[in-house]
Amino acid sequence: MSLTDPIADMLTRIRNAANVRKKEVSIPSSRIKIELAKVLKDEGYIRNYRVTGDKKQGILNIALKYTDERQSVITELRRASRPGCRIYCKADSIPKVLGGLGVVILSTSTGIATGKKCEELGVGGEVLCYIW
C-alpha cells in the first residue's frame, strides 16, 4: 500500500493508539520516522522505540507514555506541512506551540530537530508537526 503522506500516517497511528490507551503502536519504518521517534523520546512524549526487521522495510514499535491517572502524555499531534502545501520557516521565525509549552519539529539541513534546537543552531527548515 502506498501512502501519500507517511508522516501524517505515523502521527495518526500514535494519536489513535493514545486515545484507546494502547501500550505500544506498530508503524512501517523509515529513516524519517525513526528520527521523529527519537525526537519524541528525547522530549519525553514516548517511553521508548525500537525497530524490528521483517522481510520488507522493518517495523517501528513505539511504546507510549501515560501519567499515573492513565492520561496520555501526548495531548495533540498536528501535521503542519503537507505534500500539497509545504510550510517553511527561517531561523528567526520558528513558530511557538502553546507559548513554548509544546514542541515544533522541523526538517533541517542538519536533520530532524526541535524548534529550540534550531534556534540554537541558527537554522530553519520545513515545519513537520506540532506536539503538545
C-alpha positions as CSV (number, residue, x, y, z in Angstrom):
1,M,0.0,0.0,0.0
2,S,1.5,3.4,-1.0
3,L,0.9,6.3,1.2
4,T,0.8,9.9,0.1
5,D,1.9,11.3,3.4
6,P,3.7,8.7,5.7
7,I,4.4,11.2,8.4
8,A,0.7,12.1,8.8
9,D,0.0,8.3,8.9
10,M,2.5,7.9,11.7
11,L,1.1,10.8,13.7
12,T,-2.5,9.4,13.2
13,R,-1.5,5.9,14.4
14,I,0.1,7.4,17.5
15,R,-2.9,9.6,18.2
16,N,-5.4,6.8,17.7
17,A,-3.3,4.4,19.9
18,A,-3.1,7.0,22.7
19,N,-6.8,7.7,22.5
20,V,-7.6,4.0,23.2
21,R,-4.7,3.8,25.7
22,K,-2.6,1.1,24.0
23,K,0.8,0.4,25.4
24,E,2.5,0.1,22.0
25,V,1.9,1.0,18.4
26,S,3.5,-0.5,15.3
27,I,4.3,1.6,12.2
28,P,6.1,0.7,9.0
29,S,9.6,2.0,9.4
30,S,11.6,4.6,7.5
31,R,14.6,6.9,8.4
32,I,12.5,10.0,8.9
33,K,10.0,8.1,11.1
34,I,12.9,6.8,13.3
35,E,14.3,10.3,13.6
36,L,10.8,11.6,14.6
37,A,10.5,8.8,17.2
38,K,14.0,9.8,18.5
39,V,12.9,13.4,19.0
40,L,9.6,12.3,20.7
41,K,11.6,10.1,23.1
42,D,14.2,12.9,23.8
43,E,11.3,15.4,24.5
44,G,9.6,12.9,26.9
45,Y,6.4,12.2,24.8
46,I,7.0,8.4,24.4
47,R,8.7,5.9,26.7
48,N,10.8,4.1,24.0
49,Y,11.0,2.9,20.4
50,R,12.6,0.0,18.6
51,V,13.0,-1.1,15.1
52,T,12.4,-4.8,14.2
53,G,13.2,-6.3,10.9
54,D,10.8,-8.0,8.6
55,K,11.3,-9.1,5.0
56,K,10.2,-5.7,3.7
57,Q,11.1,-2.4,5.3
58,G,11.0,-3.0,9.0
59,I,8.6,-2.2,11.8
60,L,8.9,0.8,14.1
61,N,7.4,-0.1,17.5
62,I,6.7,2.9,19.8
63,A,5.9,2.4,23.5
64,L,3.5,5.2,24.5
65,K,3.8,7.1,27.8
66,Y,1.0,7.7,30.2
67,T,0.6,9.6,33.5
68,D,-0.3,7.8,36.8
69,E,-4.0,8.6,36.1
70,R,-3.7,6.8,32.7
71,Q,-3.9,10.0,30.7
72,S,-1.7,10.2,27.6
73,V,1.3,12.5,27.9
74,I,0.6,13.5,24.3
75,T,-2.5,15.8,24.2
76,E,-2.4,16.5,20.5
77,L,-0.3,15.8,17.4
78,R,-0.8,18.0,14.4
79,R,0.8,17.8,11.0
80,A,1.9,21.2,9.7
81,S,3.5,20.8,6.3
82,R,1.6,18.6,3.9
83,P,2.5,17.2,0.4
84,G,0.3,19.8,-1.3
85,C,1.3,22.7,0.9
86,R,4.8,22.8,2.3
87,I,5.5,25.2,5.2
88,Y,9.0,26.6,5.7
89,C,10.4,28.9,8.3
90,K,13.6,30.8,8.8
91,A,15.7,30.5,12.0
92,D,14.3,33.8,13.3
93,S,10.7,32.9,12.7
94,I,10.3,29.4,14.1
95,P,6.7,29.1,15.4
96,K,5.9,28.6,19.1
97,V,3.5,25.9,20.3
98,L,1.2,27.0,23.2
99,G,3.6,29.8,24.1
100,G,6.5,27.4,24.4
101,L,4.8,24.6,26.2
102,G,4.6,22.4,23.2
103,V,7.2,21.3,20.6
104,V,7.5,22.1,17.0
105,I,9.6,19.6,14.9
106,L,11.4,20.7,11.8
107,S,13.3,19.0,9.0
108,T,16.5,21.0,8.5
109,S,19.7,20.6,6.5
110,T,21.3,19.1,9.7
111,G,18.5,16.6,10.2
112,I,15.2,16.4,12.2
113,A,15.3,18.8,15.2
114,T,13.0,20.6,17.6
115,G,12.4,24.3,17.3
116,K,14.5,25.1,20.3
117,K,17.5,23.3,18.9
118,C,17.0,25.0,15.5
119,E,17.1,28.4,17.2
120,E,20.3,27.4,19.0
121,L,21.9,26.3,15.7
122,G,20.5,29.2,13.8
123,V,18.9,27.1,11.0
124,G,15.4,27.0,9.6
125,G,13.6,24.3,7.6
126,E,10.3,22.6,6.8
127,V,7.8,22.6,9.7
128,L,6.8,18.9,10.0
129,C,4.5,18.8,13.0
130,Y,3.3,20.4,16.3
131,I,3.1,18.3,19.5
132,W,1.7,19.3,22.9
